[in-house]
């Protein structure tokens, strides 16, 4: 019984630890130039593409022009032809050239997602620097998107179209967004609170949804592959009238597969309609929504360090497909939907007004097992988790933008106010469970033991933020100044009990806390755009995150604060569709929670003596070297260290689950002429460095390198009868390497093995 209790408590501790871990020339405008809009090369346009009006600019620079639209009609939120995005709104909340954005910013386009066959957001980010894209190793990617940015945990703070979309560390009802519905996935590295409010200092991930197109686009795709995967999707868009004042898009996907873990399945059905109306010139309003049902959510659990990073005491390892749970008990169901509206109005030549509001709701029910301890010769102790959770949130952001000149200076001045109100209802129960023999697992036997912990409560979060930003251009010098003030209220009303070993018995606990915080966040930056396309920059920015809880004396915790210095160089070469970025940074996070003395409620007390400093270098290259040849490369050096802690032994140690080195390289080529025209192939390699498991840096997870590959063919190039048909074959982890991920002590998992997928697509 003592082994059982210790196993349950160890499993519960592992669970809680894993959940928390995580130029420009003249300023005079020339007459507008009317150019023909260009549909992406992967679209089959029907009829003429609507014309788009671009402001002309007199420029002596080879770099991106400063206009509402980039070359060939690219916008900050729209489609990109290929892998090289030149504009983004994530870094400034205005349509800005990435070259002129004074912060590290990566854009993964829909073309790249499609080519590499990313099945979730984590897989889409595999070739991006500065990010651990699959914290859980990848097997949990069908359920959640867990990442770390620049060594700082990033859980529950993803954004969708510029509005916060996921809430709460440890929230098992977090929504997940299918990459088939996304036009881009954008990563801002470094503090972004100046525009978005509460966020960790590592940055943020902003997913940009597909929106109605001005040209006709129709696609049907089917897939089949490893683990009995079958998938089908459709994407239809275009104008609803001859004037192009009403546009629509309807996207849907359905998928079903087994998981690499025994007796685990994945299943999803989702649909996303949207409608854009343009009643008058310069005004548009978009109504959109999405419904998603995940009857099966794949795998979410853990294995022990024994049997994964090192052999069991008696020898041997867990099988990669080993299930520490029980198919008769395990389950995961999630249902999510959101509805929203976007409004964009050009008031006059100077002023523009934008507004975006969304309501999102997610319901989830999850049951599973967690391994807590190994008992020789071959038994693992387990605990169960049974959760029912519901998350809802209303978010809104209103922006007023002015573009004007004062003397030699050109301004893009932005005023904004945003608001969020989220609620997370959660009921969870942790219980003892029967042990399981590693070598001879017997499933279906009674697994439920006494309840060890029960918790039920509601957490609320409200935030009101006012922000202002000015991008000032003086010849080729760009000064970016921004400031924001936030009022944040966080509530926690939770009751429950903890079952302690004899003689202590049942320990009830109750939390009723309201925490009100105010914080100022800022950014100051300088960028200089040279004639040859080089753009060095330097910036300073800050961040904050409110923290629920209190010290042992009842004093509420202060917000976790961050600051960063960053210097870098961006390069957009003349005559080449490419963008290169180099960044050097030092980021510090203070007021982190560390272990304290005693028990506070149901958990050990904590203090705010933690500080982490991350220093690093990041490099990213995206280029279309010539027509049909694309290259993506990235490298990360990251030195993340604990500089302050209440535990003296942790000071000076490296943070866990964060590699010092990461690198990735991808290249693909599509033959443009001759007998094999339309045939494309590509390959990539991803290196992930050694990581530490424990805060004393005594145990490590080995490094690894994975290879991906792709081959595709445009069947229409062989015969006109098959015009619009495309086939592709993708393989990730081509050589089926065994990889390991440990996000916390005794919270380890195997990474995905080889996954092969075939795709047939028809576009017209």
JODA-V66177 format. One record per helix or strand of 2 or more residues. SS is the DSSP state (H for helix, E for strand). FROM is the first residue (numbers start at 0). LEN is the number of residues. If there is no record, write none. Layout:
SS FROM LEN
SS FROM LEN
This chain:
H 1 20
E 32 3
E 51 3
H 70 3
E 86 2
E 95 2
H 97 3
E 103 6
H 109 7
H 120 4
E 130 2
H 138 4
E 146 3
E 151 3
E 158 2
E 162 2
H 178 3
E 181 8
H 192 4
E 202 7
E 216 9
E 228 11
E 245 13
E 264 13
E 282 15
E 330 16
E 350 25
E 378 28
E 408 29
E 447 27
E 476 24
E 504 25
E 533 12
E 559 12
E 576 24
E 602 24
E 628 16
H 647 3
E 660 10
E 678 10
E 690 2
E 699 2
E 703 11
H 714 3
H 719 3
E 724 8
E 739 5
E 746 4
E 754 9
